[in-house]
Amino acid sequence: MKTKSIALSVAAAIFILGQCKLSAQVSGGLGFFKPGINTIQFNKLNDFLPAGYPAITNQPFVGSGAGYCLFSNFVIGGEGGNIHAGTFTKGNQKVELSGDYGLFSLGYVVLNKKGLLLFPLLGIGSNTLNVFIHQKDETASFHTITGEPFQSATLNYKTSLLKVSFSGIYNVVGSKSDNASGGLFIGLEAGYQIAYKSGDWKYENGSISDGPDISPNGFFLQLMIGGGGFGSKK
């Protein structure tokens, strides 16, 4: 209920902003590459892994792409990308953690001034984490590998994702004025993401009934590098 209240509050705020009659209405299009860091914690997954497996300690690196259409100050678009937490080894066991996500985003421009654009965003979509568990890379005979078919497995954990963030971009190369800006933009997006429903574990042969809840809740910070243009009119 708390998560739904947050989502409804943000959506209501964006809607209310949309009803405000600002002095200028911004329209245009923007696209970005967005590398960054996420503070997802994997303590529950570490607790579930058997003794002898390595602990997952890194904060995931995120690399994504995003595109936004600006229309009368509304920001509408989408974002998709990959998650890389790294490879961890202990003894003869290895765990690799990666993933991907996709979001539909809605926001509203709150400031447009000489190449500077500020806007909050609400993103709704899904997130998948892939846990690849296997032995360390080594030379083995064909009969050894086929005689032990469960030496490795890939586990997938999928959740429904909500992101609330605030973005600021600035035109560093190109033309900019109070009425229009275009060229190369650099900025930052910071916010918090949360799974608004419990995730499901699966593997190659079906579902997993007793996996841990490793919902990707946490703060994130992403650099925004891209281009496009927008203009405003009263």
N, C-alpha and C positions, 0 to 999 in steps of 0.2 A: 504493500500500500504506500509506503514512504517513497519508493521509486516512482510509482505512478503519479504521486502528488508532485514530485519534482518535475517530471515530464510535462504534466498539465500546466504547472505554474510557468515554466519557460515558454511553452507554446502560447499560453494566454498573454504573456508579456510581449512576445513577438507580434501577436495579433493586435494588441492594443497599440504598439508602436506603428503598426501598419495603418491604423486609422488616424494617426496624427497627420495633420497637414503641414509638412515641412516646407521651407522656402524653396527647396529644389528636390526633384525626383531623379535618382541616379539609375541609369540603365546601361548595360553593356555585357561583357563576357570576360572571364578570367580562367586560367589554367595553371596548376602548380605541381611541382615535385615537392614532397613533404617528408623529409627524413626527420627522425626524432627518437626520443626515449620514453618508455612507459614504465610505471612503477608497479606493475603486476607482481604479486607475491606468490611463491610456489611452496610455501611451508606445508600446506596440506598434502600436496603431491609428494614431497620429500618424506613426510611421515608415513605415507602409504607404500612407498617403495621398500622392498625387502632389504634386510641388512646386507651390506656388501655392494649396494648400488651407490653411485655418486650423488651428491646433493646438487640441486640446481640453484645456483647463486646469482647469476647475472640478471640485471634488469634488461628486458627485451629491447632490441633496436627495431624500429618500425620504418619501413620505406614504402611510401604510398604515392598515389597520384590523385588529383582532385580537379574537378571542373565546376564552375559556378556561372549561372546566368543571373544577371542583375536586371530587375524590372521594377520600376517605380519604387526603388529602395529595398524591395524584397530580394533576398539571396536564395536561389534554388539550385541544387546541384547534387553531386554524388562524390563518393570517395571510396577507393579500394586499394588494398596494399598487402604487404607481407610482414610477418613478425619473425624475428630471429633472436632466440635466447642463447643459442650456442650449443657446443658439444662438451659433455662432461664425462670424465673417465675415472674409474677407481678399480684397481686390480685388473680383472679381465672383463669388467662390465662397462658398457658405454651407453649413455642416454643423450639423444639429440632432440632438441625442442624447437619447433618452428610453428608457423600458422599463417592464417590470412583472415581478412575481414572485408566487409562491404557495407556501405552506409548510404542512405538517402539523407540529405541535409537541407535544412530550412533556416534562414536567418533574416536579419534586417540591418541595413546600413544606419549607423547612428552618428557617423561623422565622415564628411568628405571635404577635404581642404587641401588644395594644391598638391595632389598626388598622394595624400595620406587618406586611407580608407579604414574605418573601424567598424566591425560588425560581430555580434554574438551569433552562435550557431547551435542548433539542436540537430543531432544526427541519430537516426534509428536504423538498425540493421542487424547483422549477425557476425559472430566471431568464431573461428575454428582453430584449436590448438592441436598440433600433431606431436605425439610423443613416440619416438622411434627407439626401442630398447633392443640392444643386441650385444654380442660379444665384441671385443676389440678386433680390429682387422688383423687377420693372420692367414697364413697358407694352410689349407686343409684339403683332404682328399674328397673326391666327389661322393664316395660312399659314406664318409663321416658326416657330411652335410645332409645328405638325404636320409641318413639313419637317425638324425636328430632334427626333425622338421620344426621344432619349436625353439630354435636357437634365437630367433628374433621375432619381433612383432611391432606393428605400428598401431597406436591407439589414438583415436580422434575424440576430441571433446568440443561440442558445438553449443554455443549459447546465443541468446538474443541480446543485442547490445544497444545501449543508450549512451550517447556522448553529449555533454554540455560544455561549450567552450567559448572563448573570445579570441578573435583574430584581428591583427593589425598589419597592414601592408603599406609599403611606400614605393613610389616610382623612383628608381635610381638611375635609369637610363631611358630617355624618351622625352616626350612633351608632357607638361603638366601645368594646369591652371585651376582656377576655382570652378570652371565650367566643364573641363574635360582633361583626361589623363590617359596616356597610352605608352606602352613600351615594356621594359623589364621591371618586375616588382619583386621585392624581398620583404619578408615579414615573419611573424611568429604567431602560432596558435597554441594556447594553453587552456587546459580544462581538466575535466574528470569524466571517466567512463565507468559504467556499471552494467552488470548483467541483470535485466529486469525479470528474468525467470530462470529456474534451474536448468543447467545444461545436461546433455545426454552423452554418455560414453559409448563408443562403438569401436570395433576392430574389423579385420578383414572378413571374418565369418559371421558377424552379427553384432548384437548388443552386449554391453557389459552392465551387470546389475548392481554392483557395489563399489563403483569408483568414487573417488573423493570429489568434492566440490572445489574446483579451482577457477571459479569465475574471475574474469579479467578485470576486476575492480581496481582502480587506481588513478592517480594523476598522470598527465602526459604533457610533454612539451615538444612541439614540432616546428622546424624551420620551414618556411614557405618560399620557394624559388620558382618564378614563372613569369608569365606575361599575359597581355591582353589590353583591353581598353574599356573606358566607360565615360559617359558624359552625363550632364545633368541639365534639367530644364525646369522652369518654374511652372 
